Amino acid sequence: MVQHTTGIQLEMNFDGPQGNRFRDKMNDGIFQVLLEVTPPPEQVPMEDAVARFAEVEYAVSSRTDLPAALAFTDFSGAPDNLLDTVSFASSLCKLDRDKHLLCVSGRSRPLSEVEKLLSHAVTEGFRNVLVVSGASIPGDTPQEARKRHYTESVHILQSIRDHFGSDLNAGCAFNPFCYVPETSFPQYFKLMKKINVGASFIVTQFGWDMRKLQELRWFLSTRSMPLPSVARLPMLSPDRAESICSGKVPGIHISPDLKAMLRQEMTHSVSQFEAAQWRRLQIHAAGARLLGYSGIQIAGVERPELVNTLFNRISEALAEFKSFEDWLHAYRDYYERLELAPYPYRFYQFENLLSSAQPPEQPVRTQSEIAAVSDMELFRYRMSSKLLAHADTQPPHEKKLTKKLLVSCRSCPECRLPQMHFICPETCPKGQSNGPCGSVGVDGQCEFGNQECIHARRMRLAECLNDYAPLEECIIPPVEDK
């Protein structure tokens, strides 16, 4: 089949089975375990890369007691570029490609390149993709981030819906671990956009706060959208734990209590540290299943000798905790009343989380207090709404000085100010127009620092104006030629 999209010829070969076991298990409520695999650097010959992971692939594919598959990550544009994800996955997995999950990142890729990658995935028989806008590269400045071009996940999902249809089962990433209303609500508004343009499952970011994982399930229940969800969990090494404790991993927010617990574990012997991580992984894996998650995605286990240990430990945990009450007792006992919210930030959208496995018929929403907009912000909005009300229908250079003064205009080739409450999306270093990325700071600051996330600002303005609908319903178009 040949399709034409934005001048690109997408050639797809659909010979062979048309099933999709990953999707079917998700829809049937069969709990799955996905093992995260990162392709080696592109300098590594493909045959060596495949040999390195062949035992991992065999260990996963040969499991019969627990549905298991691989999740191939995609860090396009990393300083040391990785092997092409689709080519690597195709070389490693000769059979059963409909069981596995490919992560497709929009970082450093215009939409046309993403479409080529998706076409290649379909041609090779992969049916499931996790769409992400992409994480930043460590050390990037805001100026360097702007040059990389981040294609938003919302726009990739639109392309999949319009050009690939049922040939690809697309999911989206989501960060439920936000602890102030100004960042939590915009994350959920953006999630709804992703669902509305075709996301059929959700994979969360890393986190250990089970109340936040349940918050997502309760939110979906209130919308009558019980999408299959996968909780992403890390198996920590001492180095990884130190990076998280030092705040070097954007989007992972841990409390002072949990940080102290991890640092204490790092003083133990290697075997004691590993034992603590295995137990933590067991408790969270079992909890995810009991809270209604359709699976877990595990990162940090790529040594063949650890893969079978991983699956054995998870099987033991699923057998150990048969009821929500038994699990909840173990979860609370394990953390010994530790506060898992990163104090002083502790906002949850619902009251009485973890009071039961399933949401009540009408969950009680928490009263939220969103910070007020400043007088200057309100003044700029009012002036912009009068002077720039038709900026999206005018030539981009029209009223350039006014836009520069009022909204820090960055001379976009297509102006989108009226759809954005007159906040320029290009003032976001990643150019995220449809909602925040998953790396927003716990206090609402941009991951690059020195400014509040523009979507936290927009949330405060929407609260002031009592105008929330555009945050969820308006898909902001991309700017292709920056």
Buried (B, 14 or more C-beta within 10 A) or exposed (E): EEBEBEEBEBEBEEEEEEEBBBBEBBBEEBBBBBBBBBBBEBEBEBEEBBEBBEBBBEBBBEBEEBBBBBBBBBBBBBEEBBBBBBBBBBBBBEEBBBBBBBBBBBBBBBBBBBBBBBBBBBBBBBBBBBBBBBBBBEEBEBEEBBEBBBBBBBBBBBBBBEBBEEBBBBBBBBBBBBBBBBBBBBBBBBBBBBBBBBBBBBBBBBBBBBBBBBBBBBBBBEEEEEBBBBBBBBBBBBEBBBBBBEEEBBBBBBBEBBBEBBEEBBEEEEEEBBEBBBBBBBBBBBBBBBBBBBBBBBBBBBEBEBBBBBBBBBBBBBEEBEEBEEBBEBBEEBBEEBEBBBEEBBBBBBEBBBEEBEBEEEBEEBEBEBBEBEEEBBEBBEBBBEBBEEBBEEEBEEBEEBBEBBBEBBEBEEBBBBBBBBBBBBBBBBBBBBBBBBBBBBBBBBBBEEBBBBBBBBBBBBBBBEEEEBBBEBBBBBBBEB
